[in-house]
Amino acid sequence: MDSYVRDFGLLRDRRFSLLLTARTISVLGSAFAPVALAFGVLGLPGADATTLSVVLTAESLPMVVFMLVGGVIADRFPRQRVMMAGESLNALAFFCLGAMLLTGWTPLPALAAAAAVSGTSMAVLFPALTGIIPEVVPTDRLQTGNALLGLGANTSRVAGAVLSGGTVVLFGGGWALMVSGLMFAVAGVLIACLRLEPMEQLAGQKHSVVADLREGWREFISRQWLWVVVAQFSVLVMALQAAHGVLGPLIAKQSLGGAPAWSAFLAGEAVGTIVGVLVSLRLRPRRPIRLGVLLCFPTALPYILLGLGAPLPVLVAASFVLGICFDVFGVLWQTTMQREIPAESLSRVSAYDALGSLMFGPIGLMLAGPVAALVGTEAAMLGCGAIVLLSTLAALCSPGVRNLRAPVTTSGSTR
């Protein structure tokens, strides 16, 4: 218990508390979006799985295309300002999406364009967030900082998953999306209050964008554990995007009761991530990447059960396990990157990480609807589970994944 008290003592740091609050509110806004957008689009006249695939692909594709540019920007300029810009773009995108659903003016190109603005904002935000954490948190407390940020984010996901379904049912997807936009705007204001010391901010560089990208690529490719796991996640995320973005809502609508059931599934996952935070606060594995990859095996369980037609309570329990595993993986992964990658290259390397991990996501979203129509939604979901298992097994064949050791520590557990 004393160890947990010391961990939560980091909350007394003003800058960390501001970052934590901003991140928590931003994720709460994001937590409203999947249910509101999915069922808002599916509720439009004439909309089907392919319509939803188009909108979600339009959001996902710019995230992939602009991720590397976002990494360069976050390494060149103060990451605080980069994050402010990203939150502002996200607020604009969701205000527009919400307004379209509320007014009934919902041409597919306009919905796709607004979704694309949101995807662009994420391409700016993610590398900056990864890079700003070591500027705010002392090196010896990085895992604690990452875990506490995860706790705030995961609590928001629980609240968002619980509230979003009810908001969609009572008020409609448009209002839920407007609430999301407001939360992103508030997060941007809080980031503006995060006044880093000038010496801690990264000065703009004179190199070309191409030269910066080459330098970041050298840092990325020189670490086998890094590029192997990113390759694993490029395939794994393709399956997850299809399952969470299209196939899951379809199954929920067809046989589980619609938006409230899917909200319950997402809430189970979110509660699992909170438990995962408590585990990751104290866990100090000797081989963090090996453990993280092993934890990817149980994440296939909810997709297999969805494909087999399991009852909702069983599905919620499986999503709870998924949440624990992915959260522990995320904390171990972020902390390892922040320890192993030089600070001046961290945002670019994290951009390569995100690009590689997300690059096939749009393909999963594009194919989910047509594949479901061809072979059936349940069979397509079973395929997603199989992809998760096979990609994880392949990653474990890498010596770099199995053997990378963390710095010696005297606290927490080891494995």
C-alpha positions, -999 to 999 in steps of 0.1 A, spaced: 0 0 0 29 24 8 42 18 -27 9 28 -43 8 59 -21 43 69 -34 31 63 -69 1 85 -65 23 112 -50 32 121 -85 -2 138 -87 12 166 -65 33 178 -94 14 207 -110 26 201 -146 19 164 -144 -16 170 -130 -24 194 -158 -12 169 -184 -32 141 -167 -64 162 -165 -61 173 -201 -55 138 -213 -83 124 -192 -109 149 -206 -96 143 -242 -100 106 -238 -135 111 -224 -144 129 -255 -129 101 -276 -149 75 -256 -182 91 -267 -172 89 -304 -172 52 -313 -207 45 -302 -221 79 -313 -205 78 -347 -212 41 -354 -249 42 -345 -254 77 -357 -242 67 -392 -260 33 -391 -292 52 -382 -291 74 -413 -316 66 -441 -301 40 -464 -269 35 -444 -253 1 -441 -220 -15 -430 -203 -1 -461 -214 34 -453 -199 31 -418 -167 16 -433 -163 46 -456 -166 71 -427 -143 52 -404 -118 47 -432 -118 84 -439 -109 90 -402 -82 63 -401 -65 70 -434 -52 105 -426 -39 92 -393 -17 69 -412 -7 93 -440 2 122 -418 17 104 -388 53 107 -399 49 145 -405 33 147 -370 64 131 -356 87 156 -373 66 185 -361 66 172 -325 104 168 -325 109 203 -341 85 225 -321 74 227 -285 52 196 -280 28 216 -258 18 238 -288 16 208 -311 -8 191 -287 -29 223 -285 -32 223 -323 -42 187 -323 -69 191 -297 -83 221 -315 -85 202 -348 -103 173 -330 -128 197 -315 -135 212 -349 -141 178 -365 -165 166 -339 -185 198 -338 -189 195 -375 -199 158 -373 -224 165 -345 -239 195 -364 -244 174 -395 -263 147 -377 -284 172 -358 -294 192 -389 -300 161 -410 -275 173 -437 -254 142 -439 -239 137 -474 -213 110 -472 -184 131 -486 -190 157 -459 -191 131 -432 -159 116 -445 -142 150 -447 -150 158 -411 -138 124 -400 -106 130 -420 -99 162 -399 -102 141 -368 -78 115 -382 -53 143 -390 -55 157 -355 -46 123 -341 -16 121 -364 -4 154 -348 -14 145 -312 0 110 -307 37 116 -314 36 148 -293 20 131 -264 46 103 -264 74 128 -265 61 153 -239 58 127 -211 96 125 -204 96 163 -204 72 164 -175 79 131 -156 114 123 -141 131 94 -158 129 71 -127 92 76 -125 83 71 -162 64 38 -157 44 54 -129 36 84 -150 25 63 -179 4 41 -157 -13 71 -140 -20 87 -174 -35 53 -184 -56 53 -152 -71 87 -161 -76 77 -197 -91 43 -188 -115 58 -162 -127 81 -190 -132 52 -213 -154 35 -186 -174 67 -181 -176 73 -219 -187 37 -227 -214 38 -200 -227 73 -209 -224 72 -246 -249 44 -252 -275 62 -230 -268 95 -247 -272 80 -281 -305 64 -271 -319 94 -253 -306 123 -273 -291 109 -305 -256 106 -319 -254 142 -329 -255 155 -294 -230 129 -282 -206 141 -309 -210 177 -299 -202 168 -263 -170 151 -276 -160 183 -294 -165 204 -263 -143 181 -243 -115 183 -269 -117 221 -267 -114 220 -229 -84 197 -232 -67 221 -255 -72 250 -230 -56 229 -202 -26 220 -224 -22 257 -229 -17 261 -192 11 235 -191 40 260 -191 72 240 -196 105 257 -189 121 271 -221 151 248 -217 128 218 -217 112 227 -250 127 215 -282 140 242 -305 131 241 -342 157 224 -364 172 235 -397 172 200 -412 148 191 -440 118 170 -433 133 141 -453 166 143 -433 146 142 -400 126 112 -412 158 94 -422 173 100 -388 142 87 -371 141 57 -394 176 48 -384 167 49 -347 136 28 -354 151 1 -376 182 -4 -354 161 -21 -327 147 -55 -336 122 -56 -307 108 -23 -319 102 -30 -356 90 -66 -350 63 -57 -325 52 -28 -348 50 -53 -377 29 -76 -354 6 -47 -346 2 -36 -382 -16 -69 -388 -32 -71 -353 -47 -36 -355 -62 -44 -389 -82 -71 -373 -90 -49 -343 -102 -21 -364 -125 -44 -384 -138 -60 -352 -143 -29 -331 -153 -4 -358 -177 -24 -380 -182 -61 -371 -189 -57 -334 -215 -29 -338 -231 -50 -365 -234 -81 -343 -246 -60 -315 -273 -45 -337 -283 -78 -352 -284 -101 -321 -274 -83 -288 -298 -54 -285 -280 -25 -303 -261 4 -289 -266 -4 -251 -251 -39 -256 -221 -26 -275 -216 1 -248 -216 -27 -222 -189 -45 -242 -168 -14 -244 -174 -7 -207 -161 -42 -198 -129 -35 -218 -125 -1 -201 -129 -15 -166 -103 -40 -175 -79 -13 -184 -83 3 -150 -73 -31 -134 -45 -32 -159 -32 2 -146 -31 -11 -110 -11 -41 -122 13 -21 -143 20 4 -115 38 -24 -95 49 -48 -123 86 -46 -132 93 -75 -156 129 -83 -165 118 -88 -201 90 -62 -206 85 -67 -244 83 -105 -242 56 -102 -215 38 -75 -234 36 -97 -265 25 -128 -246 -4 -107 -232 -17 -103 -268 -28 -139 -269 -58 -134 -246 -70 -104 -266 -83 -127 -293 -108 -142 -269 -137 -116 -272 -136 -118 -310 -138 -156 -310 -167 -155 -286 -185 -128 -306 -181 -150 -337 -195 -180 -318 -226 -161 -306 -217 -161 -269 -242 -143 -245 -235 -107 -236 -223 -113 -200 -196 -137 -213 -186 -112 -240 -183 -84 -214 -161 -107 -192 -139 -114 -222 -136 -77 -231 -126 -71 -195 -96 -95 -200 -88 -78 -232 -87 -44 -214 -63 -57 -187 -39 -72 -213 -38 -43 -237 -33 -18 -208 -4 -36 -193 11 -40 -228 7 -3 -234 24 9 -202 53 -15 -207 57 -5 -244 56 32 -238 80 31 -208 104 9 -228 104 33 -257 109 63 -235 139 46 -218 155 32 -249 150 60 -275 169 93 -274 146 122 -263 154 142 -294 142 114 -317 113 101 -296 84 117 -313 97 106 -348 103 70 -336 68 70 -320 54 82 -353 70 53 -371 56 31 -344 21 45 -348 24 45 -386 35 9 -387 9 -2 -362 -20 16 -379 -10 13 -416 -33 -17 -423 -62 -3 -401 -79 14 -430 -78 -19 -449 -95 -37 -421 -122 -10 -420 -127 -11 -458 -129 -49 -460 -150 -55 -429 -183 -46 -445 -178 -64 -478 -163 -95 -461 -192 -96 -436 -216 -95 -465 -197 -123 -483 -190 -148 -455 -212 -136 -427 -205 -113 -398 -198 -140 -373 -173 -158 -396 -155 -125 -403 -152 -119 -366 -137 -154 -361 -112 -145 -388 -102 -114 -367 -95 -136 -337 -73 -159 -358 -53 -130 -371 -46 -118 -336 -33 -152 -325 -11 -158 -356 5 -124 -356 14 -127 -319 29 -161 -324 51 -147 -352 63 -118 -331 75 -143 -304 99 -159 -329 121 -128 -326 151 -130 -302 150 -92 -297 114 -95 -285 121 -123 -262 154 -111 -248 153 -73 -243 159 -66 -206 147 -36 -186 171 -17 -163 176 -33 -129 151 -22 -103 146 -29 -67 109 -23 -65 79 -41 -79 77 -77 -91 99 -93 -117 94 -120 -142 
